[in-house]
Amino acid sequence: MKFIDLKEKSSKELNELLKEKKTALFELKLKLKTMQLTNPSEIKGVRKDIARINTAISAKKD
């Protein structure tokens, strides 16, 4: 996911996407704890996506 794609979305869409990514992060962390996650670097990617979405949301507020 790129920041350019996020700039074009509305605030409502960004909030929904943020909720989905946070749910995905929770599920990945759960899989990591139960030793079911095969690629732990997925967590890093989801965390970066959440940071990009938060940045886009704060840019919309200005």
N, C-alpha and C positions, 0 to 999 in steps of 0.2 A: 504494500500500500504506500502510495506516494503522497506527499503533502499537497501537491498540485491538484490531485483528485479530491482531496478533502476540502480545499478552499471553495470548490464549486457547490458543495452540499449545503443545505440549510441547517440551521441550529437543531431543529427537531431530528433530522436525519443523523446528525453527528451524535446527538445524545443517545439515539437508539443503537448506533454502531458502537458507542462506548460501552453501553450496557452489555451488548453481545460479546465484546472483547473481554470484558471483566469476567463474564461467565465462563468464557473459554479459558481464561487464565486460571480460574478456580479449578476447573476440571483438569487442566494440565498439571497443576500442583498436586491435586489429589492422586492422579495417575503416577506421578513421580514418587509420592510417599508409599504407594502400594506396589511399587516396582513394575508397573505396567507400561511406563513411558519408554519408548525405544530411542527417541531422539530428544534429549534434554534441552537442546538449543532452541527448540520450538518456543519455550518459555521466554527466552530473550527476545525473539521476534514479536511475540504478542505484547510484551511489555513496551517495546519500542512503538508498536502501533498505538497503544493506549496513550503514550506520551505525545505522539503526533496528533491524535484526535484532541487531546486536551489543549495543545498549542493552537489548533485550528479554532476550537471553541473560544479560547481567550482572545484570539485575533478578531473574531466576529463581534465581540462585545465592545471593542474600541471604535 
